[in-house]
Amino acid sequence: MSRIALAISTVAALLSVVSTSHAQTPAERTPKEAPKSIQGPCRLAPSGNSIRLVCPLPAIAFEEDSLRAPEVSIALKLPEGTPLRIAIDQRTRISHAGESIRGHVVETVFAFDEPVIPAGSMATGHVTDVAAVPKLRRVRAYASGDFSPFHQYAITFDQLILPDGTILPIHTTVAPGAAEVVHLFAKPAKPKDEEQAEHKSAAARAASAAKQGVKDSVHEASTTAHQAAEQIRTPGRMQRLKQYLVAQSPYRRQYVTEGTRFSAALNEELDFGAGSRTLEQLAALGTSPPMDTVLHARLVMELSSETAERGDPVVAQLTEPLYSEDHRLLLPADCRLIGRVLEAKPARHLHRNGELRIIFEQIELPEGALEPVQGTLEGVEVDRAAHMRLDEEGGAHATDSKTRYLSTGVALFLAAAAAHPDAEHGTVDQSGDPALRAGAGASGFGLAGTVIGLLAKSNAVSIAFSAYGATASIYTNFLSRGRNVVLPKNAPLEIGLGTSHPAIRKH
């Protein structure tokens, strides 16, 4: 009985302790029992026969507990007007609208920092229009012995095939193509010894200039000979020679030659979905680019030395993202560089060519802020027919081939020779020398003049052709208006940052 009584008393004591615990309120509990974080949004809530603490989960706790770093969604879109640089893969006849045309993308296109259209992607399109030759241009062509002047034409590209096989329908506006693209670089700065030489006397400078001119002439002749040899040895060069010979024919068909490059601007936005970047990857975004950086960009609007004036705004847009040395993104594609025209000289008569110099003074960062920079033109891609060069300060100059002196000299020699036929030397052959007739005809009327001169067998015809050729050569090469510098819209540029040139400081 004593054991039963002891058990009953133990149970009663336990029940008393439990009832006493439930009777206490939170305020009556000792500090040791009270929760330490009952504050702010936290609250006490009943849970069955007990009370528990309820708090919302803090955001920082979620980030710390997450298995992945936080990410930012990036829209990958190419806006309307984005250019695609496309090179033609094979020679294509231009005769009527509807002719198909095929090429490939030669420069990767980026959306933010993602290469959405890789170089090598195929592009297909067609000829949309073949315009009639204007009467004035037709008359000028006939006067030069060209009886089949080329028509102005328009093409469009309507489909892209990416390397992975994805087919993208596109709508584009295509600018006139460049048959042979050259990449121009700014000349290197003068060494210190050459700068010191500028302080020499006028006679010393003249002698130095003469020596340098001889060196340049020898180098140019060597380069020309090397290129002529390469034209024979390198596959594909002979095809260009054939095209040149065909171009001298008075009657010929019109083709778009292989390698001709076009700039096709998108008429509609292209959406490539979205990508994600971690905050760590974007930590350096918007940081000013370091000194001595070269940015790849495109010119937003055409610039011409004929119409540009000093102070006119110049805008370029990045075509490639810029990364730091540790491969952190600094500037995404499509950031803008803002500058102005520093100098513009239009072409003038007596064959004085135009000049154009631009600088870039601000870069628009991704958040819209404008950061001051000092940028100059370090490189540009243009059509070889534009006859341009860049100086060491980034200025663009129109140039003339030095062969104009040779061609004009030959034309004058033929005119003088034709004016003194063999009859004046005791002969009776009034037709003149066949080689002279052929040369005189070519001087004034091209290949057609050569044929006419040989068939006519008349010294009077040779005199007329040679006189016309000499007059036209003198006017074209020395009396007419020179060439203007034209940087077309979407021209690829290389802009060097942090270079200070004397011409810039002077202005």
C-alpha positions as CSV (number, residue, x, y, z in Angstrom):
1,M,0.0,0.0,0.0
2,S,2.9,2.3,0.7
3,R,4.2,1.9,-2.8
4,I,0.7,2.8,-4.3
5,A,0.5,5.9,-2.1
6,L,4.0,7.0,-3.2
7,A,3.0,6.7,-6.9
8,I,-0.2,8.6,-6.4
9,S,1.6,11.4,-4.6
10,T,4.3,11.6,-7.4
11,V,1.6,11.9,-10.2
12,A,-0.2,14.6,-8.2
13,A,3.0,16.6,-7.8
14,L,3.7,16.4,-11.6
15,L,0.1,17.6,-12.4
16,S,0.6,20.5,-10.0
17,V,3.8,21.6,-11.8
18,V,2.1,21.4,-15.2
19,S,-0.9,23.4,-14.1
20,T,1.3,26.0,-12.6
21,S,3.3,26.3,-15.8
22,H,0.2,26.8,-17.9
23,A,-1.2,29.4,-15.5
24,Q,1.8,31.7,-16.0
25,T,1.6,34.4,-18.7
26,P,4.5,35.4,-20.9
27,A,5.0,38.5,-18.8
28,E,5.5,36.4,-15.6
29,R,8.2,34.3,-17.1
30,T,11.7,34.9,-16.1
31,P,14.1,36.6,-18.6
32,K,15.8,33.3,-19.1
33,E,12.6,31.8,-20.4
34,A,11.5,34.7,-22.7
35,P,12.5,34.5,-26.4
36,K,15.2,37.0,-27.2
37,S,13.9,37.9,-30.7
38,I,10.2,38.7,-29.9
39,Q,10.2,42.1,-31.7
40,G,9.3,43.7,-35.0
41,P,7.2,41.5,-37.2
42,C,7.5,38.4,-34.9
43,R,4.5,37.4,-32.8
44,L,3.5,34.6,-30.4
45,A,0.8,32.2,-31.7
46,P,-1.0,29.3,-29.9
47,S,-0.2,25.9,-31.2
48,G,-2.3,23.2,-29.5
49,N,-1.5,23.2,-25.9
50,S,1.6,25.3,-26.3
51,I,2.7,28.7,-27.6
52,R,5.3,29.2,-30.4
53,L,7.1,32.1,-31.9
54,V,6.2,33.0,-35.5
55,C,8.5,35.3,-37.6
56,P,8.6,36.0,-41.4
57,L,11.7,34.6,-43.2
58,P,14.1,37.5,-43.8
59,A,15.3,38.0,-47.4
60,I,19.0,37.9,-46.4
61,A,18.4,34.6,-44.9
62,F,17.0,33.3,-48.1
63,E,20.0,34.6,-50.1
64,E,22.4,33.0,-47.6
65,D,20.6,29.7,-47.8
66,S,20.3,29.7,-51.6
67,L,22.5,27.3,-53.5
68,R,23.0,29.8,-56.4
69,A,24.1,33.4,-56.5
70,P,21.4,35.9,-57.4
71,E,21.0,36.4,-61.1
72,V,19.8,39.2,-63.4
73,S,17.7,38.6,-66.5
74,I,19.1,40.3,-69.6
75,A,16.9,40.8,-72.7
76,L,18.7,39.7,-75.8
77,K,17.3,41.8,-78.6
78,L,18.7,43.4,-81.8
79,P,16.9,46.7,-82.3
80,E,15.6,48.0,-85.6
81,G,18.5,49.5,-87.6
82,T,21.2,47.0,-86.4
83,P,23.4,46.4,-89.5
84,L,24.6,42.9,-90.6
85,R,27.8,42.9,-92.7
86,I,27.3,40.3,-95.4
87,A,29.8,39.2,-98.1
88,I,28.6,37.6,-101.4
89,D,29.7,34.0,-101.8
90,Q,29.6,33.8,-105.6
91,R,29.3,36.0,-108.6
92,T,25.7,36.9,-109.3
93,R,24.2,38.3,-112.5
94,I,22.3,41.5,-112.3
95,S,19.7,41.6,-115.1
96,H,16.3,41.8,-113.5
97,A,14.4,41.9,-110.2
98,G,14.1,38.5,-108.5
99,E,17.6,37.2,-109.1
100,S,18.6,35.2,-106.0
101,I,21.7,36.2,-104.0
102,R,23.6,34.4,-101.3
103,G,26.3,35.4,-98.8
104,H,27.6,35.0,-95.3
105,V,27.9,37.2,-92.2
106,V,31.5,38.4,-91.8
107,E,31.2,40.0,-88.4
108,T,29.6,38.6,-85.3
109,V,26.6,40.5,-84.0
110,F,26.2,40.9,-80.3
111,A,23.1,41.6,-78.1
112,F,24.4,43.0,-74.8
113,D,27.4,40.7,-74.5
114,E,25.9,37.6,-76.2
115,P,27.0,36.6,-79.8
116,V,23.5,36.1,-81.2
117,I,24.5,36.0,-84.9
118,P,27.9,34.4,-85.2
119,A,30.3,35.2,-88.1
120,G,29.8,32.6,-90.9
121,S,26.0,32.5,-90.6
122,M,24.5,32.2,-94.1
123,A,22.3,34.9,-95.5
124,T,20.0,34.6,-98.6
125,G,18.1,37.3,-100.5
126,H,17.3,38.6,-103.9
127,V,17.5,41.6,-106.3
128,T,14.5,43.9,-105.7
129,D,15.0,46.5,-108.4
130,V,17.2,47.3,-111.4
131,A,17.0,51.0,-112.3
132,A,17.4,52.5,-115.8
133,V,20.7,54.4,-116.4
134,P,20.2,58.2,-116.2
135,K,20.7,59.9,-119.6
136,L,23.6,62.2,-118.4
137,R,25.5,59.2,-117.0
138,R,24.8,57.3,-120.2
139,V,26.2,60.1,-122.3
140,R,29.4,60.3,-120.2
141,A,29.8,56.5,-120.5
142,Y,29.5,56.6,-124.2
143,A,32.0,59.5,-124.4
144,S,34.5,57.1,-122.7
145,G,33.8,54.2,-125.0
146,D,31.6,52.4,-122.5
147,F,28.4,51.4,-124.3
148,S,26.9,49.3,-121.4
149,P,27.1,51.4,-118.3
150,F,26.1,49.6,-115.1
151,H,22.6,50.0,-113.7
152,Q,21.9,51.0,-110.2
153,Y,20.3,48.1,-108.4
154,A,18.8,47.2,-105.0
155,I,18.9,44.0,-103.1
156,T,17.5,42.6,-99.8
157,F,18.3,39.8,-97.5
158,D,15.3,38.0,-96.1
159,Q,16.7,34.9,-94.3
160,L,19.5,34.0,-91.9
161,I,20.7,30.4,-91.3
162,L,22.8,30.2,-88.1
163,P,25.6,27.7,-87.7
164,D,23.4,25.5,-85.5
165,G,20.8,25.2,-88.3
166,T,18.3,27.8,-86.9
167,I,16.5,29.7,-89.6
168,L,15.6,33.3,-88.9
169,P,13.3,35.3,-91.3
170,I,14.5,38.9,-91.5
171,H,13.6,42.2,-93.3
172,T,16.5,44.4,-94.3
173,T,17.4,47.6,-96.1
174,V,20.7,47.1,-97.9
175,A,23.2,49.9,-98.7
176,P,25.3,49.9,-101.9
177,G,28.1,47.3,-101.7
178,A,31.8,47.7,-101.7
179,A,33.5,45.4,-104.3
180,E,36.9,45.5,-102.5
181,V,37.1,46.5,-98.8
182,V,40.4,47.7,-97.3
183,H,41.2,48.2,-93.6
184,L,43.0,51.5,-93.1
185,F,45.1,52.2,-90.0
186,A,46.4,55.4,-88.6
187,K,50.1,55.9,-89.3
188,P,52.4,55.4,-86.2
189,A,53.7,58.5,-84.5
190,K,57.0,60.0,-85.5
191,P,60.1,58.9,-83.5
192,K,61.9,61.4,-81.4
193,D,64.8,61.7,-83.9
194,E,62.3,62.7,-86.6
195,E,60.7,65.2,-84.4
196,Q,64.1,66.8,-83.7
197,A,64.7,66.8,-87.4
198,E,61.8,69.2,-87.8
199,H,63.8,71.9,-86.1
200,K,66.6,71.7,-88.8
201,S,67.0,74.3,-91.5
202,A,64.7,74.5,-94.5
203,A,67.4,73.0,-96.8
204,A,68.0,70.1,-94.4
205,R,64.2,69.4,-94.2
206,A,63.9,69.6,-98.0
207,A,66.8,67.2,-98.5
208,S,65.3,64.8,-95.9
209,A,61.9,65.0,-97.6
210,A,63.5,64.2,-100.9
211,K,65.3,61.2,-99.5
212,Q,62.1,60.0,-97.9
213,G,60.2,60.5,-101.1
214,V,62.7,58.3,-102.9
215,K,62.4,55.7,-100.3
216,D,58.6,55.8,-100.5
217,S,58.8,55.5,-104.3
218,V,61.1,52.5,-104.1
219,H,58.9,50.9,-101.5
220,E,55.8,51.6,-103.5
221,A,57.4,50.2,-106.7
222,S,58.5,47.1,-104.8
223,T,55.1,46.6,-103.3
224,T,53.4,47.0,-106.7
225,A,55.8,44.4,-108.2
226,H,55.2,42.1,-105.3
227,Q,51.4,42.5,-105.6
228,A,51.6,41.8,-109.4
229,A,53.6,38.6,-108.8
230,E,51.1,37.6,-106.1
231,Q,48.3,38.2,-108.5
232,I,49.7,35.6,-110.8
233,R,50.6,33.1,-108.1
234,T,47.7,33.4,-105.7
235,P,44.5,31.5,-106.6
236,G,41.7,33.8,-107.4
237,R,43.8,36.8,-108.4
238,M,43.7,35.8,-112.1
239,Q,40.0,36.0,-111.9
240,R,40.3,39.6,-110.8
241,L,42.5,40.3,-113.8
242,K,40.0,38.7,-116.1
243,Q,37.3,40.9,-114.6
244,Y,39.4,44.0,-115.2
245,L,39.9,43.1,-118.8
246,V,36.2,42.4,-119.2
247,A,35.5,45.8,-117.6
248,Q,37.4,47.4,-120.5
249,S,35.1,45.9,-123.0
250,P,32.5,48.4,-124.5
251,Y,29.8,45.8,-124.1
252,R,29.6,43.5,-121.0
253,R,27.1,42.0,-118.6
254,Q,26.7,43.3,-115.0
255,Y,27.5,41.1,-112.1
256,V,27.9,41.4,-108.3
257,T,31.4,40.0,-107.9
258,E,32.3,37.4,-105.2
259,G,33.4,39.1,-102.0
260,T,31.4,42.2,-102.4
261,R,30.3,43.4,-99.0
262,F,26.9,44.9,-98.1
263,S,25.6,46.5,-94.9
264,A,22.0,45.1,-94.3
265,A,20.1,47.1,-91.7
266,L,17.3,45.3,-89.9
267,N,13.9,46.8,-90.5
268,E,12.4,45.0,-87.5
269,E,13.6,44.1,-84.1
270,L,15.0,40.6,-83.6
271,D,14.3,38.9,-80.3
272,F,16.6,36.1,-79.1
273,G,14.9,35.7,-75.7
274,A,16.6,36.4,-72.5
275,G,19.9,35.4,-70.7
276,S,20.9,35.6,-67.1
277,R,24.0,37.0,-65.5
278,T,25.1,36.9,-61.9
279,L,25.7,40.0,-59.9
280,E,29.4,39.1,-59.8
281,Q,29.6,39.0,-63.6
282,L,28.0,42.5,-63.7
283,A,30.0,43.9,-60.8
284,A,32.3,46.0,-63.2
285,L,29.5,47.0,-65.6
286,G,29.7,50.7,-66.4
287,T,33.3,51.1,-65.3
288,S,35.2,53.6,-67.4
289,P,37.4,51.8,-70.0
290,P,41.2,52.0,-69.2
291,M,43.6,54.1,-71.2
292,D,45.1,52.8,-74.5
293,T,41.9,50.8,-75.2
294,V,40.7,50.2,-78.7
295,L,36.9,50.1,-79.1
296,H,35.2,48.5,-82.1
297,A,32.2,50.5,-83.2
298,R,30.1,51.6,-86.2
299,L,29.3,55.1,-87.4
300,V,25.6,55.9,-86.8
301,M,25.3,58.5,-89.5
302,E,27.3,59.2,-92.7
303,L,30.0,61.8,-92.6
304,S,31.3,63.7,-95.7
305,S,34.0,66.4,-95.9
306,E,31.7,68.1,-98.4
307,T,28.8,68.7,-96.0
308,A,30.3,68.4,-92.5
309,E,31.2,71.5,-90.6
310,R,33.4,72.0,-87.6
311,G,31.5,71.2,-84.4
312,D,28.9,68.9,-86.0
313,P,28.0,66.0,-83.7
314,V,29.4,62.5,-84.4
315,V,27.9,59.3,-82.9
316,A,29.3,55.8,-83.0
317,Q,27.9,52.6,-81.4
318,L,29.9,49.7,-80.0
319,T,29.6,46.5,-82.0
320,E,31.6,44.4,-79.5
321,P,31.5,44.2,-75.7
322,L,34.5,45.4,-73.8
323,Y,36.0,43.3,-71.0
324,S,38.6,44.0,-68.3
325,E,41.8,42.0,-68.0
326,D,40.1,39.6,-65.6
327,H,37.2,39.1,-68.1
328,R,34.7,41.2,-66.3
329,L,32.2,43.0,-68.5
330,L,32.9,46.8,-68.6
331,L,30.7,47.9,-71.6
332,P,28.1,45.9,-73.5
333,A,27.5,46.3,-77.2
334,D,25.4,49.2,-78.3
335,C,26.9,51.7,-75.9
336,R,27.4,55.0,-77.7
337,L,30.4,57.2,-78.2
338,I,29.7,60.9,-78.7
339,G,32.1,63.3,-80.4
340,R,32.3,66.1,-82.9
341,V,33.9,67.1,-86.2
342,L,37.2,68.7,-85.5
343,E,38.1,69.7,-89.1
344,A,36.4,69.4,-92.4
345,K,37.7,70.6,-95.8
346,P,35.6,70.0,-98.9
347,A,37.2,69.0,-102.2
348,R,38.0,71.9,-104.5
349,H,38.9,72.5,-108.1
350,L,42.4,71.9,-109.4
351,H,42.0,68.4,-107.9
352,R,42.4,69.5,-104.3
353,N,41.0,66.7,-102.2
354,G,39.0,66.8,-99.0
355,E,40.0,66.2,-95.4
356,L,38.0,65.1,-92.4
357,R,39.0,64.8,-88.7
358,I,36.8,63.7,-85.9
359,I,37.3,63.1,-82.1
360,F,35.2,61.4,-79.5
361,E,34.7,63.1,-76.1
362,Q,32.1,61.2,-74.2
363,I,30.9,57.6,-73.7
364,E,27.4,56.7,-72.7
365,L,27.5,54.1,-69.9
366,P,24.8,51.5,-69.5
367,E,22.9,53.5,-66.8
368,G,22.8,56.5,-69.1
369,A,25.6,58.5,-67.5
370,L,28.1,60.3,-69.7
371,E,31.8,59.7,-69.0
372,P,34.4,62.0,-70.5
373,V,36.9,60.2,-72.8
374,Q,39.5,61.2,-75.4
375,G,39.1,59.0,-78.5
376,T,40.5,59.3,-82.0
377,L,40.0,57.3,-85.1
378,E,42.6,54.5,-85.3
379,G,41.1,52.4,-88.1
380,V,38.3,52.2,-90.5
381,E,37.1,49.8,-93.3
382,V,36.1,51.5,-96.6
383,D,35.9,50.6,-100.2
384,R,39.2,50.7,-102.0
385,A,37.6,52.9,-104.7
386,A,37.2,55.6,-102.0
387,H,41.0,56.3,-102.2
388,M,41.5,57.2,-98.5
389,R,44.2,57.2,-96.0
390,L,44.6,57.9,-92.2
391,D,47.4,60.1,-90.8
392,E,49.1,59.6,-87.5
393,E,46.5,61.8,-85.8
394,G,43.5,59.9,-87.0
395,G,42.6,62.4,-89.8
396,A,41.1,61.0,-93.0
397,H,42.4,62.2,-96.4
398,A,41.3,61.5,-99.9
399,T,44.2,60.5,-102.1
400,D,45.1,60.1,-105.8
401,S,47.0,57.3,-107.3
402,K,50.5,58.4,-108.4
403,T,49.8,56.6,-111.7
404,R,47.9,59.7,-112.8
405,Y,51.2,61.4,-113.6
406,L,52.2,58.4,-115.7
407,S,48.9,58.0,-117.5
408,T,48.7,61.7,-118.3
409,G,52.4,61.6,-119.5
410,V,51.6,58.7,-121.8
411,A,48.5,60.4,-123.2
412,L,50.6,63.5,-124.0
413,F,53.3,61.5,-125.6
414,L,50.8,59.7,-127.8
415,A,49.2,63.0,-128.8
416,A,52.6,64.4,-129.8
417,A,53.6,61.3,-131.6
418,A,50.3,61.2,-133.6
419,A,50.8,64.8,-134.6
420,H,54.1,63.9,-136.3
421,P,53.3,61.1,-138.8
422,D,55.8,59.1,-140.7
423,A,55.1,61.2,-143.8
424,E,57.2,64.0,-142.4
425,H,60.2,61.7,-142.3
426,G,60.3,60.9,-145.9
427,T,57.7,58.1,-146.0
428,V,54.3,58.1,-147.7
429,D,52.4,56.0,-145.1
430,Q,49.6,58.4,-144.0
431,S,48.0,55.7,-141.9
432,G,50.7,56.0,-139.3
433,D,52.2,53.2,-137.2
434,P,49.7,50.5,-136.1
435,A,50.9,50.5,-132.6
436,L,50.6,54.2,-132.4
437,R,47.1,54.1,-133.8
438,A,46.1,51.4,-131.2
439,G,47.6,53.4,-128.4
440,A,46.0,56.7,-129.5
441,G,42.6,55.0,-129.8
442,A,42.9,53.4,-126.3
443,S,44.0,56.8,-124.8
444,G,40.8,58.5,-126.0
445,F,38.2,55.8,-126.3
446,G,39.3,52.7,-124.4
447,L,39.2,49.3,-126.1
448,A,36.7,50.5,-128.6
449,G,39.1,53.3,-129.6
450,T,41.8,50.7,-130.1
451,V,39.7,48.7,-132.5
452,I,38.5,51.8,-134.4
453,G,42.1,53.2,-134.7
454,L,43.4,49.9,-136.1
455,L,40.5,49.5,-138.6
456,A,40.4,53.2,-139.7
457,K,44.1,53.3,-140.7
458,S,44.0,57.0,-140.6
459,N,46.5,59.3,-138.9
460,A,43.7,62.0,-138.6
461,V,41.7,59.6,-136.5
462,S,44.7,58.8,-134.3
463,I,45.3,62.5,-133.8
464,A,41.7,63.1,-132.8
465,F,41.7,60.1,-130.4
466,S,45.0,61.0,-128.8
467,A,44.1,64.7,-128.4
468,Y,40.8,63.8,-126.8
469,G,42.6,61.3,-124.5
470,A,45.2,63.8,-123.4
471,T,42.7,66.6,-122.8
472,A,40.4,64.3,-120.8
473,S,43.4,63.0,-118.8
474,I,44.6,66.5,-117.9
475,Y,41.2,67.6,-116.9
476,T,40.3,64.5,-114.8
477,N,43.7,64.3,-113.0
478,F,44.6,67.9,-112.5
479,L,41.8,70.4,-113.2
480,S,38.6,68.8,-112.0
481,R,37.3,68.9,-108.5
482,G,39.1,66.5,-106.1
483,R,37.7,63.7,-104.1
484,N,35.8,64.2,-100.8
485,V,36.3,62.0,-97.8
486,V,33.1,60.0,-97.2
487,L,32.6,57.7,-94.1
488,P,29.4,55.8,-94.9
489,K,26.7,55.0,-92.4
490,N,27.6,51.9,-90.4
491,A,31.2,52.0,-91.4
492,P,33.3,49.8,-89.0
493,L,35.6,52.0,-86.9
494,E,38.4,51.4,-84.5
495,I,38.5,54.1,-81.8
496,G,41.6,54.5,-79.6
497,L,41.0,56.0,-76.1
498,G,43.6,58.0,-74.2
499,T,45.7,59.1,-77.1
500,S,46.4,62.9,-77.1
501,H,47.5,64.2,-80.5
502,P,49.0,67.7,-81.2
503,A,46.1,68.5,-83.6
504,I,43.6,67.9,-80.8
505,R,45.4,70.0,-78.3
506,K,45.8,72.8,-80.8
507,H,42.1,73.0,-81.3
